[in-house]
Every structure is written in C-alpha cells, then in structure tokens.
Amino acid sequence: MSASTRSGVASRAKMSSFGNQRERVDVQKRLRAACTTFRALRSEWADARLETKDALTIMANAALELENVHLIKLPRTLASDELREALKLRREEALVKARDAVIECASHVANIRADFEKLADTDRYVAMGSDCGLSYPDDGPVFKTLTFKEFRRAFESVNSMYVEDIKSKEELLEKISDADAMTKMNRDMYLAIISLWILDPYLNVEAVDEFDELILRAELGY
C-alpha cells in the first residue's frame, strides 16, 4: 500500500471517527432532553392527579347534597314547595358546575397522556428535528454502561406504563362526566370512582424505581 493510499485510509477513518463521535453527542443530547421532559411530565401528572381527585371529591359532595335535599328541615315560617324546589335547583347547578370542573381536568389528563405517548415512541421522539434522523450503533454505551437499545427499551417501557395507567383513569372520568350517568349515580358510586382513581393498576412501581435508579441517577446523574 502506497503512502498516499495509507494516508487516505487514515484520513477517512479519522473523519468516520469524528462523525461517530458527533453522532454520539447528538444522540446523548436528545436522550437527555427526553429524560428531562419525562421528569417534568411525571411531575405535571402528579399535580394533575391531585387536582382531579379534588374535583371528583367536590363532585361527590355536590351529589350527596342534591341526594339529600329532601331531608333538609326548614323553619315552619319558611317551609314551602317553592323554596325546596329552589334549593334543589341550586344544588343541581352546583353538581353541573362540579362536573364541568371534572371535564376540564379530563382534558388536561388527555393532554398529559398524549405527551407520554410521544415519549413512548422513543425513536420518533428523539429523531424529531434531526436532519439525518436517528442513527446510533448498539455495540457500545450511549452514556456510561447501557447501549442505546437497552436505554430505548427501558425508556419506552416506563412511558408506556404511564400511558396505559392514564388511559384507565380516563375511562373513569368519561363515565362520571356523562350527563345521563351523573343523574343515576349516588355519593357511594362517586367515592368508589375516587378510590379507583387513586390506584395505579398499570404502573409497576419496582420497574419505575429501577428506571429512576439505573437511568436517571446512574446514567444521567439526576
């Protein structure tokens, strides 16, 4: 091999190495940004859960007040069918207002679920804004120890769990927000829905904790 040939090969190898390093840094930035978005979204979801639980509780109380309006003892001087009907109307309005608040919360929950869905499609999310798309070899660590494939699998898995869990909660909100169903529900039914809202049937807590430990802290140093 001539000196010029060897020089050309070395030059191409150097350029390839530089290109791979630039690609690695680009992917690292994108994955770190995705994890930062995940942490912020998870925090937003925690706040939304509490906000929605409060809205559901207010709705349950409003349902109880409407359910018991006929039990109100009015002073003899004020007792009349007109006054009792007015009280019933006011409590019906309070229940509708509470339902509207739940519907507003449901919209927020839907937006959060859609954002988790975007993160769960990791390849597409990380490649957004890239001129050449996402390309990273799986034969080496992307940060410290995990390959890109391992990193992607863990990231997709934890985000998919949040998607499924939120979908199950959206079904509860859909049932409780239906105007016809609302008139047939009593406070006990509302409280049962609140209890179900608090649960996380699709979240594997151990898997989420492991993701926090192995990915966010060990790999990224959060």
N, C-alpha and C positions, 0 to 999 in steps of 0.2 A: 504494500500500500504506500503510495507516494505521500510525501509530506503535505502536499496540498489537500489530498483526499482525507488524510488523518485530521487535518485542521478543519475541514468542512464538517466531518462527522462530529468532532468535538464541539464545534460551534452550534450544530443542530441539537446536540444533546444538552448543551447549556441553555439554549432557547427553550427546549422542551421542559427542562427542569424549572426554568423561570416561569413558564406558562402554568405548569402544575402547581407551583407554589402560589402564584397569583390566584389560580382557581381555588386552591385550598383556603386561602384567606377570604375570598369572596363567599364561599360556602359557610365558613365559620361565622362571618358577619351575619349572614342570612339566618342561620340556625340560632345564633344568639338573640337576634331580633325576634325570631319566632317564639323563643322561650320567654323573652321579656313580655311579649304580647300575651302569652299563655298565663303568666303570673298575674298580669293586670286584669285579664278576663276572668280568671278564677276569683280574684278579689271582688270584681264587679258582681259576679254571680252570687257570692256570699252575701253581699249587701242586698241584692235583688230578692234573694230567698227570704231574708228577714222582713223586707218591705212588703212582700207578697203575703207572708204569714200574718203580718199586722192587718193588712187589708182583708184577708179572709176572716180574721177574728172579729173585725168590725162588722163584717157582713153577717157572721153568725149571731152576733149580739143584736143586730138590727132584725134578723129573722125571729129571734126569741121575743123581742119587744112587740113585733107585729103579731106573733102567735098568741101572745098573752094580753093583747089589747082589751079583750072582752072581760078580763079579770080585774081590770082597774076599777077601784071603788071611788066613785065620785061623790063629792058632798051632795046632800039631798037638794040643796038650793041650785046646784049646777047640773045635776043629772038630767040628761036628755039624749034622745036618739041622735040629734043633730051634732051634739058635742062629741059623742062617742064615735060617730062617723068621721068627724073632723080629725080626731086623734088617730083613727085607723088610716085615714088618707095621709096624714103626716108621716106615720111610720112606714107606710108603703113607699113614700117618696124617699125616706131615709134608706130603705133597703135598695131601691133602684140606684141611689147615689153610691151606696157601698158597692153594688155590683159594677157600676161604671169604673170605680177605682180598681177593682179586680181586673177588669178588662184592660185597663191601661197598664197594669202590672204584667198582664199576659203578653201584651205587645212588646214590652221590654224584655221579658223572658225569651220570646221568639227571636228577638234580635241577638241576644246572647248565644242562644243555641246555634243560630246561623253562623256566628263568628267561630264557635267551636268546630262546626262542620268544615269551615275553611281551613282551620289548623289541622284537622284530622286528615285532610287531603294534602299531606306534607309536601310531596313532590311539587305539586302545582303551586302551593302557597310560597314555598321557598324560592321557586323559579320566577315568581312574579317580578317584573321589572328588569329581568336579566335579558340581555341581547342574545345570548347564546343558549339560554335555557340552563337547566341544572345538569351538571355532569361532575361526578366525583367518584374516584375509584374506591372500591370496598376492601382493598388489600392493606389498609393502614388506618390508624386512628384519626378521627376528624378533629378531636381536641386532645385528649390525653390517652385514653385506653379504648374507647368504643369506636368501631368503624361507623361509617355513615349509615350503612344498612341497619346496624344494631340501634343506632341513635334514632333513625327514622321509625323503626318498628316500635320502639318504646314511646316515642312522641305521638305516633298515630294511635297507639293503643290507649293512652291516657286521655287523649282528646275525644276519642270515640266513646269512651265510658261516660264522659260528661254529656255528650250528645244524646246517648240513649237514656240517661237518667233525666235529663231535662225534658225529653220527649214524653216520658211517662208522667211528668208533672204537668206538662201542657194539656194532657188528656184530662186531668183533674180540673184544671182551670176551664177547659171547654165545657165540661159538664156543669160546673157550678155557675157559669156565666150565661147559660141558656135561659132565656126569659120564661119559657114554659116549665122547664125543670125547676126553676127557682121557686115557683108558686107551690110546688109539691114537696119541697124539702123543709125539714124542721131543723132545729138547732143541733140535735144529735147527729144528723147527717152531715151538717157543716163541720162539726167537731171531728167527725171521722175523717173527713177530707183533709182537715188541718193536720191530723195525726199522720196521714199518709204523705202529706206534703213534706213533713219533717224527715221522713225516711229517705235513704239513698239506696234503693234496691239494685241499681246497676253500677254502683261505684264499689270497686274493690279497694277498700281503704289501704290494705297492705301494699297493693300494687302502686297506688298513688304515693304512699310514703316512700316506697322504694325508688320511684321516679324522682321524687324530691331529693333523696339522698344520693343516688348514683348519677343522676343527670344534672340537676340544678346546682347541687352543692359540690359533688366530687369533680364533675367535668367542667362546670362553668364558674364555680366559686361563688354562687349566690348565697 
